Amino acid sequence: MGVWRMAGMADNLCRLCEIYRQAGDEKTRQMTMRLIEGIPAKERTGEELYAKRLDLCGACKKHAAGTCLSCGCYVELRAAKKGAHCPEGAW
């Protein structure tokens, strides 16, 4: 399995990230949605707040292909959790 790298990222990549990227966009989307659905409903953000967070992440310079370059998370997963916050302070 090859190693996926982006300029500015650390050499140590999350194995799960590598697997998702190699699986293709649709499989990544499906897995992400399953992970979000696994978050207990009381711990998930509402649709409006979720969309707002994703908009802010999408406009951030640290956003690359759905991943936060500050912390390495999938922004969709972080945005879906009520108690989560942006490592850059955007939300």
Biotite code that builds the C-alpha atoms (Angstrom):
import biotite.structure as struc

atoms = struc.array([
    struc.Atom([0.000, 0.000, 0.000], chain_id="A", res_id=1, res_name="MET", atom_name="CA", element="C"),
    struc.Atom([1.454, 3.355, -1.025], chain_id="A", res_id=2, res_name="GLY", atom_name="CA", element="C"),
    struc.Atom([1.681, 6.337, 1.252], chain_id="A", res_id=3, res_name="VAL", atom_name="CA", element="C"),
    struc.Atom([-0.396, 9.390, 0.404], chain_id="A", res_id=4, res_name="TRP", atom_name="CA", element="C"),
    struc.Atom([1.219, 12.712, 1.282], chain_id="A", res_id=5, res_name="ARG", atom_name="CA", element="C"),
    struc.Atom([0.320, 16.338, 0.879], chain_id="A", res_id=6, res_name="MET", atom_name="CA", element="C"),
    struc.Atom([2.703, 19.269, 1.166], chain_id="A", res_id=7, res_name="ALA", atom_name="CA", element="C"),
    struc.Atom([2.851, 20.480, 4.757], chain_id="A", res_id=8, res_name="GLY", atom_name="CA", element="C"),
    struc.Atom([1.596, 17.246, 6.305], chain_id="A", res_id=9, res_name="MET", atom_name="CA", element="C"),
    struc.Atom([3.582, 15.216, 8.783], chain_id="A", res_id=10, res_name="ALA", atom_name="CA", element="C"),
    struc.Atom([5.291, 12.030, 7.621], chain_id="A", res_id=11, res_name="ASP", atom_name="CA", element="C"),
    struc.Atom([3.186, 9.880, 9.957], chain_id="A", res_id=12, res_name="ASN", atom_name="CA", element="C"),
    struc.Atom([-0.214, 9.421, 8.394], chain_id="A", res_id=13, res_name="LEU", atom_name="CA", element="C"),
    struc.Atom([-3.247, 7.780, 9.922], chain_id="A", res_id=14, res_name="CYS", atom_name="CA", element="C"),
    struc.Atom([-3.600, 4.299, 8.407], chain_id="A", res_id=15, res_name="ARG", atom_name="CA", element="C"),
    struc.Atom([-7.361, 4.746, 8.251], chain_id="A", res_id=16, res_name="LEU", atom_name="CA", element="C"),
    struc.Atom([-6.906, 7.967, 6.256], chain_id="A", res_id=17, res_name="CYS", atom_name="CA", element="C"),
    struc.Atom([-4.657, 6.154, 3.836], chain_id="A", res_id=18, res_name="GLU", atom_name="CA", element="C"),
    struc.Atom([-7.179, 3.318, 3.415], chain_id="A", res_id=19, res_name="ILE", atom_name="CA", element="C"),
    struc.Atom([-10.090, 5.722, 2.840], chain_id="A", res_id=20, res_name="TYR", atom_name="CA", element="C"),
    struc.Atom([-8.207, 7.738, 0.248], chain_id="A", res_id=21, res_name="ARG", atom_name="CA", element="C"),
    struc.Atom([-7.194, 4.666, -1.690], chain_id="A", res_id=22, res_name="GLN", atom_name="CA", element="C"),
    struc.Atom([-10.731, 3.242, -1.572], chain_id="A", res_id=23, res_name="ALA", atom_name="CA", element="C"),
    struc.Atom([-12.135, 6.166, -3.560], chain_id="A", res_id=24, res_name="GLY", atom_name="CA", element="C"),
    struc.Atom([-14.496, 9.044, -2.921], chain_id="A", res_id=25, res_name="ASP", atom_name="CA", element="C"),
    struc.Atom([-17.799, 7.122, -2.770], chain_id="A", res_id=26, res_name="GLU", atom_name="CA", element="C"),
    struc.Atom([-16.494, 4.530, -0.340], chain_id="A", res_id=27, res_name="LYS", atom_name="CA", element="C"),
    struc.Atom([-15.001, 7.313, 1.780], chain_id="A", res_id=28, res_name="THR", atom_name="CA", element="C"),
    struc.Atom([-18.341, 9.121, 1.828], chain_id="A", res_id=29, res_name="ARG", atom_name="CA", element="C"),
    struc.Atom([-20.209, 5.949, 2.819], chain_id="A", res_id=30, res_name="GLN", atom_name="CA", element="C"),
    struc.Atom([-17.772, 5.168, 5.629], chain_id="A", res_id=31, res_name="MET", atom_name="CA", element="C"),
    struc.Atom([-17.896, 8.748, 6.899], chain_id="A", res_id=32, res_name="THR", atom_name="CA", element="C"),
    struc.Atom([-21.691, 8.689, 6.982], chain_id="A", res_id=33, res_name="MET", atom_name="CA", element="C"),
    struc.Atom([-21.654, 5.373, 8.901], chain_id="A", res_id=34, res_name="ARG", atom_name="CA", element="C"),
    struc.Atom([-19.236, 6.848, 11.435], chain_id="A", res_id=35, res_name="LEU", atom_name="CA", element="C"),
    struc.Atom([-21.413, 9.943, 11.863], chain_id="A", res_id=36, res_name="ILE", atom_name="CA", element="C"),
    struc.Atom([-24.504, 7.766, 12.300], chain_id="A", res_id=37, res_name="GLU", atom_name="CA", element="C"),
    struc.Atom([-22.587, 5.926, 15.035], chain_id="A", res_id=38, res_name="GLY", atom_name="CA", element="C"),
    struc.Atom([-22.395, 9.106, 17.110], chain_id="A", res_id=39, res_name="ILE", atom_name="CA", element="C"),
    struc.Atom([-25.266, 8.970, 19.657], chain_id="A", res_id=40, res_name="PRO", atom_name="CA", element="C"),
    struc.Atom([-28.064, 11.349, 18.616], chain_id="A", res_id=41, res_name="ALA", atom_name="CA", element="C"),
    struc.Atom([-27.752, 13.395, 21.817], chain_id="A", res_id=42, res_name="LYS", atom_name="CA", element="C"),
    struc.Atom([-24.062, 14.015, 21.001], chain_id="A", res_id=43, res_name="GLU", atom_name="CA", element="C"),
    struc.Atom([-24.613, 15.028, 17.340], chain_id="A", res_id=44, res_name="ARG", atom_name="CA", element="C"),
    struc.Atom([-24.994, 18.588, 16.126], chain_id="A", res_id=45, res_name="THR", atom_name="CA", element="C"),
    struc.Atom([-28.169, 19.699, 14.414], chain_id="A", res_id=46, res_name="GLY", atom_name="CA", element="C"),
    struc.Atom([-28.197, 19.973, 10.627], chain_id="A", res_id=47, res_name="GLU", atom_name="CA", element="C"),
    struc.Atom([-27.946, 23.780, 10.605], chain_id="A", res_id=48, res_name="GLU", atom_name="CA", element="C"),
    struc.Atom([-24.945, 23.921, 12.948], chain_id="A", res_id=49, res_name="LEU", atom_name="CA", element="C"),
    struc.Atom([-23.314, 21.006, 11.108], chain_id="A", res_id=50, res_name="TYR", atom_name="CA", element="C"),
    struc.Atom([-23.649, 22.828, 7.758], chain_id="A", res_id=51, res_name="ALA", atom_name="CA", element="C"),
    struc.Atom([-22.321, 26.067, 9.252], chain_id="A", res_id=52, res_name="LYS", atom_name="CA", element="C"),
    struc.Atom([-19.269, 24.294, 10.678], chain_id="A", res_id=53, res_name="ARG", atom_name="CA", element="C"),
    struc.Atom([-18.562, 22.601, 7.340], chain_id="A", res_id=54, res_name="LEU", atom_name="CA", element="C"),
    struc.Atom([-18.841, 25.950, 5.533], chain_id="A", res_id=55, res_name="ASP", atom_name="CA", element="C"),
    struc.Atom([-16.294, 27.460, 7.916], chain_id="A", res_id=56, res_name="LEU", atom_name="CA", element="C"),
    struc.Atom([-13.967, 24.481, 7.496], chain_id="A", res_id=57, res_name="CYS", atom_name="CA", element="C"),
    struc.Atom([-14.303, 24.625, 3.718], chain_id="A", res_id=58, res_name="GLY", atom_name="CA", element="C"),
    struc.Atom([-13.159, 28.238, 3.700], chain_id="A", res_id=59, res_name="ALA", atom_name="CA", element="C"),
    struc.Atom([-10.157, 27.543, 5.953], chain_id="A", res_id=60, res_name="CYS", atom_name="CA", element="C"),
    struc.Atom([-6.583, 27.458, 4.613], chain_id="A", res_id=61, res_name="LYS", atom_name="CA", element="C"),
    struc.Atom([-5.964, 24.363, 6.766], chain_id="A", res_id=62, res_name="LYS", atom_name="CA", element="C"),
    struc.Atom([-8.680, 22.360, 4.971], chain_id="A", res_id=63, res_name="HIS", atom_name="CA", element="C"),
    struc.Atom([-7.527, 19.832, 2.372], chain_id="A", res_id=64, res_name="ALA", atom_name="CA", element="C"),
    struc.Atom([-9.716, 17.167, 0.792], chain_id="A", res_id=65, res_name="ALA", atom_name="CA", element="C"),
    struc.Atom([-12.008, 16.923, 3.822], chain_id="A", res_id=66, res_name="GLY", atom_name="CA", element="C"),
    struc.Atom([-9.128, 16.744, 6.284], chain_id="A", res_id=67, res_name="THR", atom_name="CA", element="C"),
    struc.Atom([-7.952, 19.343, 8.792], chain_id="A", res_id=68, res_name="CYS", atom_name="CA", element="C"),
    struc.Atom([-4.231, 19.936, 8.381], chain_id="A", res_id=69, res_name="LEU", atom_name="CA", element="C"),
    struc.Atom([-4.027, 21.311, 11.941], chain_id="A", res_id=70, res_name="SER", atom_name="CA", element="C"),
    struc.Atom([-5.143, 18.128, 13.679], chain_id="A", res_id=71, res_name="CYS", atom_name="CA", element="C"),
    struc.Atom([-5.564, 15.498, 10.957], chain_id="A", res_id=72, res_name="GLY", atom_name="CA", element="C"),
    struc.Atom([-9.262, 14.848, 11.586], chain_id="A", res_id=73, res_name="CYS", atom_name="CA", element="C"),
    struc.Atom([-11.994, 14.419, 9.006], chain_id="A", res_id=74, res_name="TYR", atom_name="CA", element="C"),
    struc.Atom([-13.833, 17.709, 9.276], chain_id="A", res_id=75, res_name="VAL", atom_name="CA", element="C"),
    struc.Atom([-17.205, 16.023, 8.683], chain_id="A", res_id=76, res_name="GLU", atom_name="CA", element="C"),
    struc.Atom([-16.745, 13.863, 11.762], chain_id="A", res_id=77, res_name="LEU", atom_name="CA", element="C"),
    struc.Atom([-15.503, 16.682, 13.977], chain_id="A", res_id=78, res_name="ARG", atom_name="CA", element="C"),
    struc.Atom([-18.298, 18.985, 12.798], chain_id="A", res_id=79, res_name="ALA", atom_name="CA", element="C"),
    struc.Atom([-20.908, 16.335, 13.644], chain_id="A", res_id=80, res_name="ALA", atom_name="CA", element="C"),
    struc.Atom([-20.041, 16.187, 17.367], chain_id="A", res_id=81, res_name="LYS", atom_name="CA", element="C"),
    struc.Atom([-21.639, 18.756, 19.682], chain_id="A", res_id=82, res_name="LYS", atom_name="CA", element="C"),
    struc.Atom([-18.689, 19.029, 22.057], chain_id="A", res_id=83, res_name="GLY", atom_name="CA", element="C"),
    struc.Atom([-16.045, 19.254, 19.330], chain_id="A", res_id=84, res_name="ALA", atom_name="CA", element="C"),
    struc.Atom([-14.278, 22.461, 18.394], chain_id="A", res_id=85, res_name="HIS", atom_name="CA", element="C"),
    struc.Atom([-12.119, 23.735, 15.564], chain_id="A", res_id=86, res_name="CYS", atom_name="CA", element="C"),
    struc.Atom([-8.402, 23.559, 16.417], chain_id="A", res_id=87, res_name="PRO", atom_name="CA", element="C"),
    struc.Atom([-7.982, 26.899, 14.600], chain_id="A", res_id=88, res_name="GLU", atom_name="CA", element="C"),
    struc.Atom([-10.765, 28.542, 16.633], chain_id="A", res_id=89, res_name="GLY", atom_name="CA", element="C"),
    struc.Atom([-13.166, 29.118, 13.714], chain_id="A", res_id=90, res_name="ALA", atom_name="CA", element="C"),
    struc.Atom([-16.025, 27.451, 15.615], chain_id="A", res_id=91, res_name="TRP", atom_name="CA", element="C"),
])
